[in-house]
Amino acid sequence: MTKGRCNICQKVRALTRDHVPPKGCVTIDIREARNLTKYLARDGKPGYKVWSSVNFLTICGCCNNNRLGREYDPELKTFCERVATWIRTQYTHNLTLPSRFRVKCKPQRLLRAIIGHLLAAEPRAEPWEPVVSTPMLDSYRRYFLDTNLSPPEELRVYCWPYPSQKQVIIRSAGIQKYGKEVITSAFLKFFPTGFWLTWEQPDSVSISLSDITPKPACALDDIREVEIRLDLVPPIDWPEHPHKHETLFIYDQHMVIAE
């Protein structure tokens, strides 16, 4: 048993392994995980083996099992199952579908699941040490732990269809488009959906993806229909390979790719 400071509640307790994405959202198989530098190097050296999904020994049993596993992950899994039905129809059966479809979800629970897994995805060499504290991460923690809170007003959340078995976790990055202001971002991608979280998104930046940010008046179990667009799907390897006229600023230890 490993004891340390939980990445989410910050209490010193026995740590448990959080699977990112959670079991049930991915095909069960053996994968190799690498950070950004090793992934881009393509040096032929094997990464470390993971079973089904990358896992991090970083959060306590209460945050992992009671909060994430019991309260929030079921909504993430349900959302992914609904999107996967459309994705498989479009890309596996080669059927022509409408360019947009709508999916019901509980956005407050869905967002807390995404945030919980991103917070967990930060291994630390010394688990007893204090966790990284920034206005963004502290806001994430407060929102995850308090079900009465609305999402931070600085936060926007987008999603898009992601027809790939590659899993990508980017905890913190900056994206600059056409020399404009940098967008502070986090990404979580696994079949069938990619999620993009932006923080203090500049007014000059417009993002043409499905906005699934819960409204301030949205209660924990309120149901909302969100529109998913099949006509605005970024390339499979975006953002780890930026578009032309884009710059990606990232610390490679904050990015894990499993394939």
C-alpha positions in Angstrom: 0.0 0.0 0.0 1.3 3.4 -1.0 0.3 6.4 1.0 0.6 10.0 -0.2 -1.3 13.2 -0.9 -4.3 12.8 -3.1 -4.1 14.9 -6.3 -7.7 16.0 -5.9 -8.7 16.4 -2.2 -5.1 16.8 -1.1 -5.5 14.6 2.0 -2.8 12.1 2.9 -4.3 8.7 2.5 -3.7 5.4 0.8 -3.4 6.0 -2.9 -5.3 4.1 -5.6 -4.9 3.8 -9.3 -7.1 5.9 -11.5 -7.6 4.6 -15.1 -7.6 7.3 -17.7 -10.0 6.9 -19.4 -12.0 4.7 -17.0 -12.5 1.0 -17.6 -15.6 0.4 -19.7 -14.8 3.3 -22.0 -12.1 1.5 -24.0 -11.3 -1.8 -25.6 -9.5 -4.1 -23.3 -6.0 -4.8 -24.7 -2.3 -4.2 -24.1 -1.0 -0.8 -25.1 2.3 1.1 -25.0 2.3 4.5 -23.4 4.9 7.3 -24.0 5.3 10.9 -23.2 5.5 13.5 -26.0 9.2 13.5 -26.5 9.5 9.7 -26.9 6.3 9.5 -29.0 7.6 12.1 -31.5 11.1 10.6 -31.6 9.8 7.3 -33.1 13.1 5.7 -32.1 11.7 2.2 -32.1 12.2 1.8 -28.3 9.1 0.3 -26.6 7.1 2.4 -24.2 5.8 1.1 -20.9 2.9 -1.4 -21.0 -0.6 -0.5 -19.9 -3.7 -2.7 -19.7 -6.6 -1.1 -21.5 -5.9 2.4 -20.3 -3.1 4.5 -18.7 -3.3 4.5 -14.9 -1.9 6.8 -12.2 -1.3 6.0 -8.6 -2.3 9.5 -7.5 -5.7 9.8 -5.9 -7.3 8.4 -2.7 -10.0 5.7 -2.6 -12.7 8.3 -1.7 -12.0 10.5 -4.8 -11.4 7.5 -7.0 -14.1 5.0 -6.1 -16.8 7.0 -4.4 -16.6 10.3 -6.3 -15.3 9.4 -9.8 -16.2 5.7 -10.0 -19.7 5.9 -8.4 -20.9 9.5 -9.1 -19.3 10.7 -12.3 -17.8 7.9 -14.5 -21.2 6.3 -15.2 -22.3 9.5 -17.0 -19.0 9.6 -19.0 -19.4 6.0 -20.0 -23.1 6.5 -21.0 -22.2 9.6 -23.1 -19.4 7.7 -24.8 -21.6 4.8 -25.6 -24.2 7.1 -27.3 -21.6 8.9 -29.3 -19.9 5.6 -30.3 -23.1 4.3 -31.9 -23.0 7.2 -34.4 -19.2 6.9 -34.9 -19.3 3.2 -35.7 -22.1 3.7 -38.1 -20.2 6.5 -39.9 -16.7 5.1 -40.0 -17.2 1.3 -39.8 -20.3 0.8 -41.9 -19.6 3.6 -44.3 -23.2 4.9 -44.1 -24.0 8.5 -44.9 -25.3 10.2 -41.8 -26.6 13.8 -41.1 -23.7 16.1 -40.4 -25.0 16.7 -36.9 -26.7 14.6 -34.2 -27.8 15.2 -30.7 -26.9 13.3 -27.5 -28.5 13.5 -24.1 -26.2 13.9 -21.1 -25.9 15.2 -17.6 -23.3 17.9 -18.3 -22.4 18.6 -14.6 -21.5 14.9 -13.9 -19.9 14.5 -17.3 -17.6 17.5 -16.8 -16.6 16.4 -13.3 -15.6 13.0 -14.6 -13.4 14.7 -17.3 -11.8 17.1 -14.7 -11.3 14.3 -12.2 -9.3 12.2 -14.6 -7.2 15.1 -15.8 -6.4 16.0 -12.2 -5.4 12.3 -11.5 -3.1 12.3 -14.5 -0.1 13.9 -12.8 2.3 11.4 -11.3 4.7 12.9 -8.7 8.1 11.6 -7.7 7.3 12.3 -4.0 3.6 11.6 -3.3 3.8 13.2 0.1 4.7 16.6 -1.3 2.1 19.3 -1.8 0.3 19.1 -5.1 0.8 21.8 -7.8 -1.4 24.8 -7.0 -2.6 27.2 -9.7 -5.8 29.3 -10.0 -7.0 26.9 -12.7 -6.1 23.6 -10.9 -7.5 24.9 -7.6 -10.8 25.8 -9.3 -10.9 22.4 -10.9 -10.5 20.8 -7.4 -13.2 22.9 -5.8 -15.6 22.3 -8.6 -15.0 18.5 -8.5 -15.4 18.2 -4.7 -18.5 20.5 -4.3 -21.6 19.3 -6.2 -23.3 22.7 -5.5 -20.8 24.7 -7.5 -21.2 25.8 -11.1 -18.3 25.4 -13.4 -15.6 28.1 -13.1 -16.6 31.0 -15.3 -13.1 30.9 -16.9 -13.7 27.4 -18.2 -15.1 26.3 -21.6 -15.5 22.6 -22.6 -15.7 21.3 -26.2 -16.0 17.9 -27.7 -15.8 16.2 -31.1 -16.0 12.7 -32.6 -12.7 10.9 -32.3 -12.6 7.6 -34.3 -9.3 6.3 -33.1 -8.0 3.7 -30.6 -5.1 6.0 -29.6 -5.5 7.6 -26.2 -4.1 11.1 -25.5 -3.9 12.9 -22.2 -2.6 16.5 -22.1 -2.9 18.1 -18.7 -1.8 21.6 -19.6 -0.8 23.2 -22.8 -1.0 26.4 -24.8 -2.2 26.7 -28.4 -1.6 29.7 -30.5 -3.5 30.2 -33.8 -2.3 32.6 -36.5 -0.1 34.5 -34.1 -3.1 35.4 -31.9 -3.4 35.0 -28.1 -2.4 31.7 -26.6 -5.3 29.4 -25.5 -4.6 27.7 -22.1 -5.8 24.2 -22.7 -6.2 20.6 -21.5 -7.2 17.6 -23.7 -8.5 14.1 -23.1 -8.9 11.9 -26.2 -10.1 8.3 -26.4 -12.6 6.5 -28.6 -15.2 7.8 -29.4 -14.7 11.4 -28.2 -12.1 14.1 -27.8 -12.6 16.7 -25.1 -10.9 20.2 -25.1 -11.0 22.3 -21.9 -10.0 26.0 -22.3 -9.2 28.4 -19.5 -9.8 32.2 -19.9 -10.4 31.7 -23.6 -9.6 34.9 -25.4 -12.6 36.8 -26.9 -10.8 36.9 -30.2 -10.8 33.1 -30.5 -13.8 31.2 -31.9 -13.8 27.4 -31.6 -16.0 25.5 -34.1 -16.6 22.4 -32.0 -19.5 21.3 -29.8 -19.7 23.4 -26.7 -20.8 21.2 -23.8 -20.0 23.6 -20.9 -22.8 23.3 -18.3 -24.8 26.5 -17.8 -24.6 28.2 -14.4 -28.2 27.3 -13.6 -27.7 23.6 -14.6 -28.2 21.3 -11.6 -26.2 18.1 -11.0 -28.7 15.8 -12.5 -30.2 18.1 -15.1 -30.3 16.6 -18.6 -29.3 18.5 -21.7 -29.1 17.6 -25.3 -25.7 18.5 -26.9 -25.0 18.7 -30.6 -22.2 16.6 -32.0 -20.9 17.6 -35.4 -19.5 15.1 -37.9 -18.6 17.8 -40.4 -16.1 19.5 -38.1 -13.8 16.7 -37.0 -10.1 17.7 -36.4 -7.4 15.4 -37.8 -6.8 12.3 -35.7 -3.4 13.4 -34.5 -4.5 16.9 -33.5 -3.4 18.7 -31.3 -0.3 16.7 -30.7 0.6 17.5 -34.3 -0.6 21.2 -34.6 -2.3 22.5 -37.8 -0.5 24.8 -40.1 -0.3 28.3 -38.6 -0.6 26.8 -35.1 1.9 26.5 -32.3 1.6 24.1 -29.4 3.4 25.0 -26.1 3.7 22.0 -23.8 5.8 20.3 -21.2 6.2 16.8 -22.4 5.8 15.2 -19.0 2.2 16.6 -19.0 1.3 14.5 -22.1 0.8 10.8 -22.4 0.0 8.9 -25.6 -1.0 5.2 -25.5 -1.5 3.1 -28.6 
